[in-house]
Amino acid sequence: MKHIIAVLIENEAGALSRVVGLFSARGYNIESLTVAPTEDPSLSRMTIRTDGSDDVIEQITKHLNRLIEVVKVVDLTEGPYIERELMIVKVRAVGKEREEVKRTSDIFRGRIIDVTDKSYTVELTGDQSKNDAFLRAIDPAAILETVRTGTSGVGRGERVLRV
């Protein structure tokens, strides 16, 4: 089962590598990872998307909490949450393909952010399944390049991750 784990971590050199090392040493896979400083410059927020049973996620959480740099760990999927991922896709768009790519982008609420004679670059924001659906809707031979940020997530309502 998919889990999104939010981690507040001290913003210092080597902290990210210790978290990643914890996952790899135990054979856990990280599907996506985003890290950025928070409103407090001494802390960073990591959002880790991983897959595993509830027991595996409990073990991951316990191991993360043992790391000195880790301030707080929350499994966002234990309650209501919002997730988003930014995806930028460069698509071949020549002749009649141009209108089809434009129409598909509009359906998925994407924005065309760059236009050349032979391609469109489309920006999409949504959960992973929406972005995956856009890729399936476009002719696979037309996709020139895809860049994804990975999942970012936040608890809904009053649910807050802070010290």
Secondary structure, DSSP 8 states (H G I E B T S, - for coil): -EEEEEEEEE--TTHHHHHHHHHHHTT--EEEEEEEE-SSTTEEEEEEEEE--HHHHHHHHHHHHHSTTEEEEEEGGGS-EEEEEEEEEEEE--TTHHHHHHHHHHHTT-EEEEE-SSEEEEEEEE-HHHHHHHHHHS-GGGEEEEEE---EEEESTT-----
